[in-house]
Amino acid sequence: MIRPPAVANQFYDGDPNRLRRQLDYLVPSRSQVEKVIAIISPHAGYIYSGHIAGAVYAQITVPDTVIILGPSHTGLGVPGSVMSHGSWSTPLGMVPINEKLATDIISSCPLLEEDIQAHLYEHSLEVQLPFLQYRNPDISIVPICLAGFDYSQCKQIGTSIANTIETYNKPTLIVASSDMTHYESQESAETKDKMAIEQILKLDPEALLTTTIKNNITMCGVIPVTITLIAALQLGAKEAKLVKYATSGDINGDYSHVVGYAGMIIK
């Protein structure tokens, strides 16, 4: 199956030439990049969060294999949805699914299932693809869409992903797609997002999940990020770094109801 773009011409430009120019602007040129285990990248429209995502992608090497974890905004499909066959289409071309790695991940974790429905209209994974293609046109992906899980379930999924990556034994990047606080004042968003970011910087996935629940932090991708931290720690992560933080208010000037965006590297 070919999964067509669901949000081209909405979240990002649907014309390949204009999209490349957009990415030229959003991804600053750097003389040095680094190998990392995982990144956290926002998934709003590029006009709002593209400069955050671009700052992250500019700093890293993108290997040929990428596992993308994103939250479910549509409620379709199963809670732990892996699309394991076919390709995703974007204005920049086709991105094949790494079918072996995807099926191995499903086999290793009973909480994850083969499912297409969750991915059909979901934007959180799709908006990462043009950035990934821009940095490496030869990528293959494992798309994983996640709904509500508790910490023990997150640990089971994260451990399974890490185990599968270790067995796969080829360079693999994990991308956790998440925005931060939604539709609160700039002051409130910055305060709450700082709490969540501090736990990520400490590489403490359980504290991250607990902190977001306790303080009602509307970080839509907290489950993908929690799972990513668990997997990254098993894969040897020693450090997390905040690359850039901003809000929608910094773009449109409305600081009364903002969405927060954080770009982070885990290595």
C-alpha positions in Angstrom: 0.0 0.0 0.0 1.1 3.6 -0.7 0.1 6.0 2.0 -0.5 9.4 0.2 0.2 12.7 1.9 -2.7 13.8 4.2 -1.6 17.3 5.1 0.5 18.5 2.1 -0.6 22.1 1.2 -1.9 22.4 4.8 1.1 21.9 7.1 3.7 22.2 4.4 4.0 23.1 0.8 2.7 20.4 -1.6 4.8 21.6 -4.5 8.2 19.8 -4.5 10.2 22.8 -5.7 8.6 25.2 -3.3 8.9 22.6 -0.5 12.6 22.3 -1.2 13.0 26.0 -1.0 11.1 26.0 2.2 13.4 23.4 3.7 16.5 25.3 2.4 15.3 28.1 4.6 14.2 26.0 7.6 17.3 23.7 7.8 20.4 25.9 8.4 23.6 24.8 6.7 26.2 23.4 9.2 29.8 22.3 8.6 29.5 19.7 11.3 26.8 17.2 12.2 26.7 14.5 14.9 25.4 10.9 15.2 22.6 10.8 17.7 20.3 8.1 19.1 17.1 10.0 19.0 15.5 13.4 18.5 12.3 15.1 19.6 10.8 17.2 16.9 7.5 19.2 16.7 4.8 18.5 14.2 2.8 21.7 13.6 2.6 23.6 10.3 6.0 24.5 9.1 5.2 28.2 9.4 4.9 27.7 13.2 7.3 24.9 14.2 9.4 24.3 11.1 12.2 26.4 12.3 12.4 24.3 15.5 12.4 21.0 13.6 14.9 22.4 11.1 17.3 23.5 13.8 17.3 19.9 15.1 17.6 18.1 11.7 20.5 20.5 10.7 22.6 19.2 13.6 22.3 15.5 13.1 23.3 12.7 10.7 20.2 11.0 9.4 21.0 7.3 8.8 19.2 5.1 6.3 16.8 3.7 8.9 14.4 5.8 10.9 11.8 4.8 13.4 9.2 7.5 13.8 6.9 7.5 16.9 4.0 9.9 16.9 0.8 10.5 18.9 -2.6 9.7 17.5 -4.8 12.8 17.0 -7.5 11.0 15.0 -8.4 8.2 17.3 -8.5 5.8 14.4 -6.9 2.3 14.5 -5.4 0.5 17.4 -3.5 2.1 20.3 -0.1 0.8 19.2 -0.2 1.0 15.4 2.7 0.0 13.2 2.3 0.2 9.4 4.7 -2.6 8.4 4.3 -2.8 4.6 4.3 -0.4 1.7 5.5 3.2 1.3 4.7 6.7 2.2 4.5 9.3 -0.5 5.4 13.0 0.0 6.0 15.8 -2.5 9.7 14.9 -2.4 9.1 11.3 -3.5 8.4 7.8 -2.0 9.7 6.7 1.4 9.7 2.9 1.7 8.8 1.2 5.0 11.6 -1.0 6.4 9.4 -4.1 6.4 11.8 -6.4 8.2 12.4 -4.0 11.1 8.7 -3.2 11.3 7.6 -6.8 11.5 10.4 -7.6 14.0 9.2 -4.8 16.2 5.6 -6.1 16.1 6.8 -9.6 16.8 8.8 -8.5 19.8 5.9 -6.5 21.5 2.3 -7.7 22.0 1.2 -4.1 22.6 2.1 -3.2 19.0 0.0 -4.4 16.0 0.0 -4.2 12.3 -2.5 -1.4 11.4 -3.1 1.0 8.6 -6.1 3.0 9.8 -4.3 5.0 12.5 -1.9 6.3 9.9 -4.3 7.4 7.1 -5.0 11.0 8.2 -2.4 11.4 11.1 -0.1 14.3 10.6 2.4 13.9 13.5 4.5 11.3 11.6 4.0 12.7 8.1 5.4 16.2 8.8 8.8 14.7 9.8 9.2 13.0 6.4 10.2 16.0 4.2 12.9 16.9 6.8 14.2 13.4 6.8 14.2 13.2 3.0 15.9 16.5 2.8 18.7 15.2 5.0 18.8 11.7 3.5 16.9 10.9 0.3 17.6 7.1 0.9 15.8 6.6 4.2 13.4 3.8 5.0 11.0 4.2 8.0 9.1 2.3 10.6 6.0 4.5 11.3 4.5 3.9 14.8 1.3 5.8 16.0 0.6 5.6 19.7 -2.4 6.3 21.9 -2.7 6.1 25.7 -0.4 3.8 27.5 0.7 3.7 31.1 4.4 3.8 32.2 4.7 0.0 32.4 3.4 -0.4 28.9 5.7 2.4 27.7 8.6 0.5 29.2 7.6 -2.7 27.5 7.3 -0.9 24.1 10.5 1.0 24.5 12.5 -2.0 25.6 11.1 -4.0 22.6 12.1 -1.3 20.2 15.6 -1.1 21.7 16.0 -4.8 21.6 15.0 -4.9 17.9 17.4 -2.1 17.0 20.2 -3.9 18.8 19.5 -7.1 16.9 19.1 -5.2 13.6 22.6 -3.9 14.2 22.5 -1.0 11.6 22.5 2.7 12.3 19.0 3.7 13.3 17.5 7.0 14.3 14.5 7.3 16.6 12.3 10.4 16.0 9.7 11.3 18.6 7.1 13.7 17.2 5.6 16.0 19.8 4.3 19.5 20.4 4.3 20.8 23.9 1.6 22.8 25.8 -1.5 23.6 23.8 -3.7 26.7 23.9 -2.6 28.4 27.1 -1.0 31.7 27.7 2.7 32.2 26.8 3.5 32.4 30.5 1.7 29.3 31.4 3.1 27.3 28.4 6.6 28.3 29.1 6.3 27.4 32.8 4.7 24.0 32.1 7.0 23.1 29.2 10.0 23.9 31.3 8.9 21.2 33.8 8.6 18.6 31.0 11.8 19.6 29.3 13.7 19.4 32.6 12.7 15.7 32.9 13.8 15.0 29.4 17.2 16.7 30.0 17.5 14.4 33.1 16.8 11.4 30.8 14.0 10.4 33.2 11.1 8.9 31.2 9.0 8.0 34.2 9.3 11.4 35.8 8.4 13.0 32.4 5.1 11.0 32.2 4.3 11.7 35.9 5.1 15.4 35.6 2.9 15.9 32.6 0.0 14.1 34.2 0.4 15.8 37.6 0.7 19.3 36.1 -1.8 18.9 33.3 0.8 19.5 30.7 -0.9 19.0 27.3 2.2 17.6 25.6 0.5 15.6 22.9 3.5 13.3 22.2 4.4 12.5 25.8 3.9 8.8 25.2 6.1 8.7 22.1 8.8 10.7 23.9 8.6 8.6 27.1 9.0 5.4 24.9 11.9 7.1 23.0 13.7 7.9 26.2 13.3 4.3 27.5 14.7 2.9 24.2 17.5 5.5 24.0 18.7 4.7 27.6 19.0 1.1 26.7 20.8 2.0 23.6 23.4 3.9 25.6 22.1 7.5 25.8 24.1 9.7 28.2 22.9 13.2 27.4 19.8 15.2 26.2 20.1 18.7 24.8 17.5 21.3 24.1 18.3 22.8 20.6 15.5 25.3 20.4 12.2 26.3 22.1 9.5 28.7 20.9 5.7 29.1 20.7 3.2 29.9 18.1 2.9 33.3 19.7 6.4 34.1 18.5 5.2 33.7 15.0 1.7 35.2 15.0 2.0 37.6 17.9 -0.9 36.1 19.9 0.5 35.3 23.3 -2.9 34.6 24.9 -3.4 31.1 23.4 -0.1 29.5 22.2 1.2 26.1 21.4 4.8 25.3 22.6 7.4 23.6 20.5 10.7 22.0 21.6 13.4 20.5 19.5 15.8 18.2 21.4 18.7 15.8 20.7 19.4 12.6 22.7 22.8 11.1 22.3 
